[in-house]
């Protein structure tokens, strides 16, 4: 693997229309240090402003030396280097997961404040293979085995892994040729971490042909399969779904004729669009909802309710999930609805319609939605007094608008 091959891997992710400004996340390890050098060359060649960022999680004394290594290399390359610090872990939960979430949040905040829309990450084929093994151990399906994507949108940022098909050793050899050093994280020797145990397992499995390359190929094959399933789910949604006042209706006859996996994915996507989750519900929980649909009874999952009524399956917000959510007029309620009106009394607030509200309105039946779905719709309140229910009466005084409409739902069916 030559330097040109590595540069070509980066260009394949960015050309022919590279952004004017790119951020690169660098920890000081071999993977990210190689990425930093390669990105510096690429950015100079294509007149791109490149900025580097590191995150100090405050968990290891060695981190300061590692970040200094990054700072020194950035100085030699003529790049600006920013460091974010994390100090909010309370010792509860999974440390690696908490640190990873914090890292993405800190990098996102920095990127958005600097007008950066793309961040490159140093994940390699080894990371991909380890992830596939971990998900195999959990009995993952197609989506899980597709593992990491070369790029994905999250938090308003395009996260790009241009070296996802290159091996860890290839990148270290590249640094050796450049006479550049990197830091080895001592946690990479800690067998308490699942990823490190999988790294050990790969060495045992390699003689059997289960290698980093073969597992990376599996991830690529599963990604192709996932894309095909997503496409057919999208087509099914176009045929089966209707959208009424923020509620998803799925034609029951069409749904029953769908292949099991397509029906499952359609249901999951409707729930994710409704509750704003970035991750699908657990397979076992979804199966329970599917069984409820077969019986024609209602079920709840992840803050949503799924209800069968005559010819449609309706997916909507569960009242208990939004019962205590309030906001001011004009603000975003439940991360979905924005209510506005001609009056702006500071005593007004947005809350769900609920039982107290629906009892005063006979017109709710005109919506043609299940009663439970109407209960969770937003309304304007002043204390215990219902001021307006804009979705039931979109008159000149009050309006309710969805932040993400049906077009957004269809778009999510084809994105990861």
N, C-alpha and C positions, 0 to 999 in steps of 0.2 A: 504494500500500500504506500504510494508516494504522496508527497505533499499536494500535488495537483489533484490526486484522487479525493483527498480530504476537502480541498477547496471546492471541487466540483460538487461534493455532497452538500456543502453550504449553499452554493449558487443554485442548486436544484430547488431549494426551499424558498429562495427569495426572488430570483429572476423570472420574468423580464422586468417586473415593476417593483423594485425594492423600496421600502420606506425610507424617508429622509433621515430618520432617527431610530436607533435600535439600542436596547439595553441588553447587557449580558450579565447573568448571575454567576458569580465566581466564589467558590468556597475555599480555594487553595489546593484542592485535590487535583490529581493528575487529569481527570476528565475535563473539569472546568478550566484548568489552566491551559490545556491544549486548545480548548474552544476559544478562550480569550485571544490567544495568539493568532489563530486562524481567522477569527472575526475581525481582528485589527487589520489584517492583510486585506480581507474582503472589503471592509468599510473604506479603507484608503483607496482601493481600486475603483470603487463605485461611488465615491464622494458621499459616504454616509456618515452621519455623526454617531459615534459609538460611545456609550457610557457604561461603566461597570458598577455593579453593586454587590456587596457582601452583607451577610446577616450574621451578627454575633449573638448566639442564643444565650450567652452567659452561663453555659453549663460546663465548660471545660477551660482550664487555664491555658491549654495549648492554642485555643482559638485566636488569641491575640497575635501569636507568632504566625499563624496561618494567614490571617488577614494582612499582616505586614508584608508577607510574601506577595500577596496580591497587589498591595499598594505599590511595592517596589517595581513589580513587573509592569503595572499600569504606567508608572512614571517613565520607565524605559520605552514604553510604546507611545507615550504622549497622550494617554487617555485619562479622563477624569474618573476618580474612584470614590464611591460613596458607601458608607457603612451604616446599617440600621442595627439597633440593639433591641433585643427581646428580654423582658424581665418580668413577664406577667404569669409565668407558669406557677400554679399553686400546689403542684405535686400530685394532683389528682388526675386519673385517667391515663391513657397511653402517651408516654413521653414523646416517642417518635412521631406519632400522629399529631399531637398538639404542636410540636416544633415545626412540622411540615406545614400545617395550617397557618401558623403565625408567620412563617417564612413567606408564603404566598401573599398573605395580607400586607405585610410590610413592603414587599417588593411592588405590589400593586399600587399602594399609596404613593410610593416614590415615583413610579412610572407615570401615573396619571398627573401628578403635580409637575412633572417635567415634560409633559406632552409626548410621552413615549407610548406607542401603540403595540410594539412587538418586543418580547423578551425571549432571548435564546437561553436554553438550558443544556447542560452537558451530559444528559442521559445517553447511555451507550447500549449496544447489543447485550452486554452482560446484565445491565439493569433490566432490560426487557426479558431476558431468559429467566432471571431470578423471580420477576413478577409473575411470569407464566407458571413457574413451579409452585409458587405460593398459592395462586388461584386454583391450580389443579388440586392442591391439597384440600381446598375448601369446596371442591365439587362444582367449580364455576361452569357456566354455560358459554355460549358463543361470545357474548359481550365481554365477559371476564377474561377469556383466553385471548381476546383481541389485544388485551393489555394496553400499553401506551401508544398513543397516536403521534405521528411526526409533528402535528400541530393541532391546537384546539383553542377555541375562544372561551375565556372565563374572566369574570370581573371587568369586562371591557377591554381586555388585553389579549393579543394573539400570542400564545405560548408555543415556541418552536423548538423542536429537538432535532437539529440538523445532523447530528452524529449518531442517531439512534440505531443505525445499521453497522456502525464501526465498533470494533472490540476495544475493550479497556486497554489491552496490551498494545494495540496499534497506536493509540494515543500516547501512551507512555514512551513507546519507541520514538515517536515523533518529537517529544520533548527532549529525549536523550540526544537525538540528532542535532537539536538546537542548543544543546548544552544548558538546558533549563531545568530547574528543580521544582518539586512539588511537595506538598505535605500529605502524609498518610494519617488519616483519622484513626486513632487507637480504638474507637468503637467498632471498627471493621474487624477486630479480633474478638469481639464480645459475642459469645455463642448464646447469650440470653436473647439476642435479637433474631427474629425469624429469618430475615433476609440473609444474615451471615450464615445461618445453618443451611439455607438453600445454596449459598455460594459453595459451601463445603460439599453438599450433595452433588453439585454439578461436576466436581472433580471425580467423584465415584461413578457417576453415570456416563461420563465422557467415553470410556472404553466400549460402552454399549451402543454408542452412536447418538446418545441423547446429549447433545452439545449446545453451547451458546448459540451457534449458528442454526442448528436444527430447531431449537425452541423459538428463536427469532422468526424463523420461517413459519412456524405454527402460528405465531402472533399475526404475521402478515396474512396468512390464509384465513384466519378467523376474522380479521378486519375486513377482508373482501366479503366473507359470508355475512358479517354484520351489516355491511353496506347494502347487500342484496335484500336482507330481511327488512332493513329500514325503508328501502324503496317500496317494497310490497306493502309495508305498514302504511306508508304515505298514500299509496293508491287506495288502500282499503279505507283510510280515513276520509279521503275525498268522496268516496261513495257512501260511506256510512254515517258520517258525523254532521250534526247541525249545531249551531251555537246560538243560544238564546240567553241574553242578559248575563253573560259570564258563566253559563252552565253548558256543559258538553252533553249533547244527546247522541247516542249511538244506536242506529237502526238495529233492532233486535234480530230481525230476520237475516240481515246481512252478517251480523256478528256471529250468529250460530253456524253459518256456512264457512266461516274463515278457518284456515288451518290453526291448530291450537297455539302455535308459537306467535302467529301474526295477531290473533285475538289477544293473547297475553300482552304483547308489546303495545298494542293500541290502548289497552286498558291502563297500562303503566304510564304511557305518555300523557294520557288524559289526566291522570292523578298528578303527575309531575308538573304539568302546565297549571293545574289548579292550585297546588300548594307551594309552587315555586321551588321545589326541591331540585338539587343538582344530581341527586342519586336516586335510582329506582328503589322501590320497596322490595323487601326480601321475597324470594320466590315462594316460600311456604305461605306467607301472608297473602300474596296475590292469588295463590291457588284457593285459599279459603274464600276470597271474594268471588272468584270464578264459580266456585261451587254454589255460593249464595245466588248468583245470577241464574244458574241452572234451576234452582228451586224457586226463583221468582221472588226472593226476599231481599231486604235491604242489608247492607254491610258497611262498615266503616274501616278506613285504612289511612294512616298518616294524615289525619286532619281533614279527610274527605269522606263523603258519603256516596255510596253507589246504590242506586235504587232503580228497580224495574217498574215501569208504568206503561201499560198497554203495549205499544209498539216500540218503545225505546228504553234503553238503559241510560239513566241520567247520572252524571258525575258532577258533584258540586261540593262546596265547602260545608263541613260539618259545623253545626251551630256551636257546639262546645269548643271548637278550635278557635272561634272568633268572638265568642261571647264577651270576653273582657277587653277586646281590642277597641281602642278609641283614638281619634285624632281630630285635629282642628279642620275646619272647612278649608278646602283647597289643598290639604296635605294628602299623601298617599295612605289609604286605609287597606290593611291586610296585604300590602305590597301589590295591590291589584286595582283598586278603585280610587278615583279622584272625584269628589263631590264639590260642586261650585254653585253659587246662587247670588241673587241680587242683594241679599241681606248678609251682613258680616258681623253679627252679634258675637262678641267673645264668649258668651255663655253657650253658644251652639257647639255641638260636637257630633262627630260621626260615630255611630254604633250600629250593630246589626239590628234588623227590624225586630226579630224575636217574637215571642208569644204576645208580649204587651202591645207591639205595633200591629201585628197581623189581625188582631181582634177588632181593630178600629177600621179595617179596610176590607171591604167586600170585593174590591176590584182585583185582588191578588189572583183569583181564579182565572181571570182573563189572560194571564201570562201563559197558561197551559203547562205550567211546571209543577212538579211535586211540591206539596205544602212545605216539606222540610227544606227544600231548596230555597224557597222564598224567605223562610225564617232567617237564613244566613246572609241575605242581601243587605247592603248598607243603607242606612237611613239617617236623617238629621234629627237630633234630639236636643231639647233644652231641659235638662234635668229629667223628670219623668214624663215630660210632654213630647209627643211625636210632632215635630215641625213639618217634616216632608219625607216622602218616600219616592225619590226621583225616578227610580226604575219603574215604578208603577204608574207614574205620571210625569213624563218628560216634558213638562210645560215650560213656559218662558222664564219662570223664576228659579228653578232648580234643575241641575243637570248631573248625571252620573256617567263617567267615562272610564272604560277599561284601559289600563296602562298597556296591556298586551292583548291584542285582538286575535281573531281566528287566523289571520295570516301568520302571526307569530307562532301559533300552535303548529301549523303545517311546517313552518321553517324548522322548528325544533325536532321534527320527525327525521330530518335529514342532517342533523348536526350532532356533534359529540362534545 
